[in-house]
Amino acid sequence: MLDQGQSWAEAAVLTVNAGSSSLRLDLVDGGVVVDGARSQRAVEPGSARSEVSEFLGRHLDRDVGAVAHRLVHGGELVTAPAVADDHLAAALRRITDLAPLHLPPALDLLDAARELLPAVPHVLCPDTAFHAGLPDAAAVYALPKAWRERYGLRRYGFHGLSYAWATDRAAELLGRPVAELDLVLAHLGGGASVCAVSGGRSLDTSMGFTPLDGLPMSRRSGGVDPGMLMWLLDGRLSADELRHGLERESGLLGLSGGRSGDTRDLVAAERHGDEEAALALRVFCHRVSREIAAAATSLGRVDALVFTGEIGWDQPEVREAVCRRLRLLGVEPPVGGNRADDGLISPAGTAVPVLVVEPHEELQLARECLRELYGPEIEV
């Protein structure tokens, strides 16, 4: 455990990040990742303890001072990083339907990690916290007031850990304080969203009440006409069929006729003349550029456009296609392909600089965990 006033560089933090179809475990020590484990599959029921135990077994010689858990959806229960206890864990079990692909495995991992490391604090770091202060104009749905109050219906927003990291990193790259910057950020990966940030504060974002809203994703539909969904539920599809289709069979996978939900596969297929792969990429890039343009209207200006997430960082074809559609905002297509480091990818003198930032949710998790435990003044 840290003493008050020590640097985060002196604490080893285990970070636990369960995605909808992935798991990342990282040990952050001295401000860097000293080891990590990646799995591109969902955490199966009953496997959480073995996943964590196997990783910890590689580090018996190293003290873990805290565990940081990514919590995709905190609902109204967790609106800022918080130390987990039995009461909070049980309460979160009652809202897993808000993010059914993410919360159950995350809570299974929380239970397993608390069992294996009972003497250290376990801090829940919600993705939704970054957007907790959204202005009412962006957060409030045009629904009956009674519904909104009874069920807590509002835009929560997601990918907050990624946006917090990318915002700070963009400020470093631009050589300007975060407080002075108006940014549009696009987190593009298996899940995808766009966010407008001013002075480090989220002003608007494309995901809503759940992580199913907004952009098309790898397998998730993103936002679609609610009237169409009601029509489908009127004797054409069951609620379970609709839920499974929207969450597992839509997005890039559905657009490409089942070929793939991975942009790398689709870019390769398009080069070989696959029309459905080309359609999937066109729709995706169209929607991303449209959301970026919409997010820009929440800002006084756009000091930079920032791409992050696995696709944003590692798919130059997508970045170029998106930027080509944004010339109206002063964005120009990037020069060159991928980069080995974070940095500028737009031509010199462009009105709106375009940056790429490698996602580092694990480092942001460690940051937020230590700040929660030892105060915001701790050096991170």
Steps between C-alpha positions, in 0.01 A plus 500: 500500500614855429571749774349846449718706269669214320503494120295253298836384365544320833179297483421185304142501376324207337254629238208285390323593178220277372360593159196353329720234337843550655698508822808705586699457819796731557745558781594867514810577705712812493250663266553237228349164408742231617287210380169448328268222388259535207212276402278568199206307637228564752555397861301180538285449810708326764836581341569837664690360798732288288571795265608726786677225694710397201612857440583563866697176507751661266569773758534331837813706567323833455266672747172621357386808690159545336276365226326730250193361326352651186126534550337575166169620645468638851142615453393732781683281754861576407553841344868529600776254594402317820640229725297181459334325792241224530208744502611683184583179315154361580330822391685492166377145441149645491577731206691263272224534239631854429810346340435125471811431291733680739378508859455127577859404410637813669318415823610136481859625472444738792379213720793282396761770554358596841516134602859458380621839633280569803746728681531771232246761386305429182399819322220512246577749222186565292525597135188706557673726757667712231156602373328540838493879459349508152291815447125440520462583131719199417397266784120529519282286272178636350292248694220537756633650822346219705699241305822694531464541874373150575759312294796737494482541123779726375802499274782344701774475237784247500869449414576758769831345605622512141383858456665615822833351394479629142401850614805532726727349236370733228573798723858375543543456124357844425704665775194665650315468833194276498298791640555697178404229250181420309535152353296246308610146579404179322550174687471239225533134587278200567284760670500847346394849596577870453534768768525880516732619779558857615750576775516132587122477543270286287233716332342240272548139396341259257426207733193535717317312774683180404812414296273391213430856381684719252746372241485158335757280672662165438184301576269758658254698291546844649204736481207391284142620457302407816187482288664223295578309819139527618388378157730198527370422848142505371487126428813481280782447751500412869671733747782246541547469124509875461747545787732230366487640148571857608784405734663205321412490130484864390758774447787425263424128522140547389585756234759269345254213475666313784853520357664675794464766766871585472596796281832335412315211337259735327774725358673192357174365359412834341833497316397169347167638380269391781203738467348419841831570674521830310143585607582428865798736490306773319217491751738497795710791374188698406358460848829582672545820300139599561538456877826696499332788318208488744732499801680807365179703539534466880835685491598859443774384264689179417864512610563142388337178388635201694474136389546227760381142561629198310356610165573868556861422582567218255279539191625779272244421230215579740664820625555622145144424391358680803723806460418533129139565600592771751664762277208731583637515857855575387617139528729365228574134422799365696841470342674163507372184660533374852735643759711325760436777751222737600501819300384721217385331177354799314692716251696796637295817525163324505226705667404210727789273604425127497672286763521130573530384860560139592236386750629437852199425714723296729710805591191716547351232723811504717490880510138522606540220754791670675333841492192352664709333771751772572347825377506704179828665599693174464757519223372305202 
